[in-house]
Amino acid sequence: MLQLLVLLLIAGVCGALGQAIGGYTHGGCLVSIALGFIGALLGSWIAGQLHLPELLVIPVVGMHFPVIWSIIGAALFVALINLITRRRA
């Protein structure tokens, strides 16, 4: 149970940093956690496609959480969402 809470905390911090970089201001803790996990998936996939190394990996619950790629992936995902949902004046 404690490891799951640590994983959620790490994902939340990464998602919040991704939101700050991407310029997304809406949502709360759950949105940050979701963005952290989505960012980890997206960032790891991009890093794998470009053959880049994993940077700052934290082992939690028998798996590795890529912190840097999670932040980068969350920021890219937020930027994409902002481009799609931007209101035209």
N, C-alpha and C positions, 0 to 999 in steps of 0.2 A: 504494500500500500504506500509506503514511504517513497519507494522508487518511482511509482506512478505520479505522485505529487511533485517530485523533483523534475520528472520529465515534462509535466504540464507547466511548471514554473519556467523551465528553460525555454520551452516553446512560446510561452507568453511573452517573455522578455525579448526573444528574437522577433516575434511578430510585432511587438510594440516598436522596436527599433526599425523594422521594415516599414511600418506605417509612418513613422516620423520621416524616414528618408523619402518614401513615395508620396508624401503629402496627403495622406488620408487621415481625417480627424474624427470620423464617426465610429461608433462601436465602443465596446468596453472590453472587459477581460476575456470573455469568451471569443470575441472576434480576434483579439490578439493571439490567443492560443491556436485558433483555427488557421490564422495566417502564418503562424510559426510552423505548423505541420505542413501546410501547403507549400510554404517557402522551402522547407527542407526537401520535399519531394521534387519541386521544380528546380531548385538550385543544384541538388545532387544530380539530377538528370542532365542539366546543362553542363555541369562540370564533367560528367562522364562522356558526353558527346564531344567535348573539346579536349578530352584527355588531360584534365587539370587535377592536381592532387587535392585530397581532402585537407582542409585547414581547420584547426582548432576543433577536434572531434572529442565529444564528451561521452564516455561509455555509461549508459543507463539501462537497466533492466535487460542486460544481455545483448544490447544493440548499441550502435554508435550513432550519436546525434550530431550532425555537421552544423556547428553554430554559424560559421561565416557564410556557408552556402544557404543556410536557412534565412539569414538576414537579407542576403542578396536576392534570393528567390522571392521572399515576401515583398521586398521593395519593387521588384519587377512585376509581380502579380498585382500589387496595389496601383502601380503606374498604368498597367493595362486596364484595370477596372476604371480608373479615372478617365482614361481615353475613351472607353466605351460609353460610360455614363455621363460624360460631360454635357451639360445643357448648352444648347445653342442660344445665343442672344439675338 
